Structures are given as C-alpha cells and as structure tokens.
Amino acid sequence: MEVLLLSANFPELEEEKELLRHSSFTFLVDGISRACSHQLVRHRPASYSQQSQRYVAMKNFPYVEPETVRGVKVEVDGREMEFKDLMELIGKFYEGLVEKGVPKEDARFVLPNACTTRIVFTMNGEELVHFLRLRTCSRAQWEIREMAVKILRILREKFPGLFDRVGPNCYYLGYCTEGKKSCGRPEEVRRFFSSLK
Ligand SMILES: Cc1cc2nc3c(=O)[nH]c(=O)nc-3n(C[C@H](O)[C@H](O)[C@H](O)COP(=O)(O)OP(=O)(O)OC[C@H]3O[C@@H](n4cnc5c(N)ncnc54)[C@H](O)[C@@H]3O)c2cc1C
C-alpha cells in the first residue's frame, strides 16, 4: 500500500477548528483492496476518484492477501487450494471471458474484494480528523487502520502540532467510546499514538 499526500491547502485563520474546517487535503492511495476502498468511500463529506475496472484490463490482477489466509489450504471439489490458487483461477476465468468478447464491465463481476485499486480522495481537515478517529481505532478493520495510521504519520510529519492530538477516541478524547467492543488496551493505544511520528 502506498499513501501520498498530493496537496494541502489552508486559509489564513488563527483558530484551529476554523482552520481545519476550511482546509483541504488530497491523498492518493494505491494498492489497497477493494474491500478497503469500499470502507473509505462510506465517509460522505469527501470527493473520490477511483480507478475504473470497466476499462482497465485486469489480466494477472494484483490483490491483497490477508496474513490470516496465507498458507491456509482448503479442499474444493477434491482439489486442495490456497488463496493464491483461487486468485489465479479467477484471473484466468476473467481473461477467458474477455477473450470471448465479454465486455470488461461485465467480466469484472468475477473479480474479488481482494483486487487492488488506486483512489484519490479529498477531505477537509474536520472530516479527516473524524475519519482518523474512527479508522485508527483497534475496532477498525486492519487494512483501513493501516492506511489511516500511514495518513496520520504523514500529517504529523508535514504539519507538526496540528495533528498531534489526533488518533482513536481513547487518545483524542481521553476515553474509549466503543463500550463492550472496546479493545480493553487504552493505555497501550495511547502510548502508541502519543509517540507516533
Ligand atoms: C469500526 C467500524 C465498523 C463499521 N461497521 C459497519 C457495518 O457493519 N455496516 C455498515 O454498513 N457500515 C459499517 N461501518 C461504516 C459506518 O456505518 C459509516 O458508514 C462510516 O463510519 C461513515 O459514516 P460516519 O457517520 O462516521 O461519517 P462520515 O460519512 O464520515 O460523515 C462525517 C459526519 O458528517 C455528518 N454527515 C455526513 N453525511 C451526512 C448526511 N447525509 N446528513 C447529515 N449529516 C451527515 C455526520 O455528522 C457524520 O458523522 C463501520 C465503521 C466503523 C468505523
């Protein structure tokens, strides 16, 4: 996964809340799964441009393999398969469809959530902080959390001071908002985010 800050614009305002509300940040994220981008685009006050699967050929499509499935063998119709075998099979089937003249916009129906994508998004600072509070939390799914932590690292490096207090709610607010679903490790999480660079 690659995360790049493409641009950041700030108005000349003194108050931090106003400054964030009227600022704008554009990021490029490449190599995340469609499962991850699907979660990202649920954040509404933002603009998105995503690589289309309608026109891009997905021959030997790149994909994200979660650590938990690596090396796990599953028997399917008498054949022992790993995740990578299934990806290969899907890729071949996809290519077969395209070769037979099926439009890419229809052939892509067989592509999995694991397929990687490239997305550009723009958020104002207020929404970015909201996004980071939710998605750096241990409750967030690992891939979007990894992405959110990378974004936060970039922001802290480029704009010292402005994002120091930002992190999951246990760090940002000083208490956990997840109730029974809390990870139960607020001190550890706070330590991580107070030293994140
Ligand atoms: C840990 C976790 C688990 C999740 N699990 C699921 C799940 O199982 N199923 C599922 O469907 N989703 C799930 N989601 C996604 C979640 O439901 C939201 O879609 C996502 O968090 C984005 O919505 P949001 O309200 O946080 O804020 P955003 O869309 O980022 O918006 C920010 C804020 O702007 C305001 N706002 C935005 N749009 C409007 C509007 N139209 N009207 C009024 N105010 C608005 C609200 O105050 C909102 O809180 C999950 C999210 C997380 C973090």
The ligand as a MOL file (V3000), in Angstrom:
LIG
                    3D

  0  0  0     0  0            999 V3000
M  V30 BEGIN CTAB
M  V30 COUNTS 53 58 0 0 0
M  V30 BEGIN ATOM
M  V30 1 C -15.4450 0.0200 13.2840 0
M  V30 2 C -16.4680 0.2780 12.2190 0
M  V30 3 C -17.3520 -0.7170 11.8630 0
M  V30 4 C -18.3070 -0.4960 10.8650 0
M  V30 5 N -19.1770 -1.4950 10.5400 0
M  V30 6 C -20.1160 -1.2640 9.6140 0
M  V30 7 C -21.0780 -2.2600 9.2840 0
M  V30 8 O -21.0700 -3.3650 9.8370 0
M  V30 9 N -22.0090 -1.9800 8.3400 0
M  V30 10 C -22.0730 -0.7590 7.7080 0
M  V30 11 O -22.9370 -0.5430 6.8540 0
M  V30 12 N -21.1740 0.2010 7.9980 0
M  V30 13 C -20.2240 -0.0010 8.9360 0
M  V30 14 N -19.3310 0.9920 9.2250 0
M  V30 15 C -19.4010 2.2680 8.4760 0
M  V30 16 C -20.2440 3.2950 9.2370 0
M  V30 17 O -21.5680 2.8310 9.3760 0
M  V30 18 C -20.2670 4.6400 8.4760 0
M  V30 19 O -20.7860 4.4450 7.1840 0
M  V30 20 C -18.9040 5.2720 8.3900 0
M  V30 21 O -18.3190 5.3240 9.6640 0
M  V30 22 C -19.0220 6.6970 7.8100 0
M  V30 23 O -20.0640 7.4010 8.4160 0
M  V30 24 P -19.8800 8.4620 9.5810 0
M  V30 25 O -21.2100 8.7760 10.1280 0
M  V30 26 O -18.8510 8.0230 10.5440 0
M  V30 27 O -19.3090 9.7420 8.9970 0
M  V30 28 P -18.9890 10.4190 7.6130 0
M  V30 29 O -19.7520 9.8910 6.4700 0
M  V30 30 O -17.5070 10.4300 7.5400 0
M  V30 31 O -19.5200 11.8610 7.9280 0
M  V30 32 C -18.9620 12.6440 8.9970 0
M  V30 33 C -20.0820 13.3360 9.7300 0
M  V30 34 O -20.6990 14.2540 8.8240 0
M  V30 35 C -22.0950 14.2800 9.0890 0
M  V30 36 N -22.8300 13.8260 7.9030 0
M  V30 37 C -22.3300 13.1820 6.8140 0
M  V30 38 N -23.2820 12.9520 5.9150 0
M  V30 39 C -24.4090 13.4350 6.4240 0
M  V30 40 C -25.7570 13.4790 5.9850 0
M  V30 41 N -26.1250 12.9770 4.7880 0
M  V30 42 N -26.6650 14.0510 6.7850 0
M  V30 43 C -26.3110 14.5530 7.9820 0
M  V30 44 N -25.0670 14.5420 8.4740 0
M  V30 45 C -24.1400 13.9960 7.7150 0
M  V30 46 C -22.3500 13.3780 10.2800 0
M  V30 47 O -22.2710 14.1320 11.4670 0
M  V30 48 C -21.1970 12.4260 10.2120 0
M  V30 49 O -20.8980 11.7990 11.4370 0
M  V30 50 C -18.3760 0.7830 10.2090 0
M  V30 51 C -17.4770 1.7870 10.5850 0
M  V30 52 C -16.5210 1.5580 11.5620 0
M  V30 53 C -15.5680 2.6670 11.9250 0
M  V30 END ATOM
M  V30 BEGIN BOND
M  V30 1 1 1 2
M  V30 2 1 2 3
M  V30 3 2 2 52
M  V30 4 2 3 4
M  V30 5 1 4 5
M  V30 6 1 4 50
M  V30 7 2 5 6
M  V30 8 1 6 7
M  V30 9 1 6 13
M  V30 10 2 7 8
M  V30 11 1 7 9
M  V30 12 1 9 10
M  V30 13 2 10 11
M  V30 14 1 10 12
M  V30 15 2 12 13
M  V30 16 1 13 14
M  V30 17 1 14 15
M  V30 18 1 14 50
M  V30 19 1 15 16
M  V30 20 1 16 17
M  V30 21 1 16 18
M  V30 22 1 18 19
M  V30 23 1 18 20
M  V30 24 1 20 21
M  V30 25 1 20 22
M  V30 26 1 22 23
M  V30 27 1 23 24
M  V30 28 2 24 25
M  V30 29 1 24 26
M  V30 30 1 24 27
M  V30 31 1 27 28
M  V30 32 2 28 29
M  V30 33 1 28 30
M  V30 34 1 28 31
M  V30 35 1 31 32
M  V30 36 1 32 33
M  V30 37 1 33 34
M  V30 38 1 33 48
M  V30 39 1 34 35
M  V30 40 1 35 36
M  V30 41 1 35 46
M  V30 42 1 36 37
M  V30 43 1 36 45
M  V30 44 2 37 38
M  V30 45 1 38 39
M  V30 46 1 39 40
M  V30 47 2 39 45
M  V30 48 1 40 41
M  V30 49 2 40 42
M  V30 50 1 42 43
M  V30 51 2 43 44
M  V30 52 1 44 45
M  V30 53 1 46 47
M  V30 54 1 46 48
M  V30 55 1 48 49
M  V30 56 2 50 51
M  V30 57 1 51 52
M  V30 58 1 52 53
M  V30 END BOND
M  V30 END CTAB
M  END
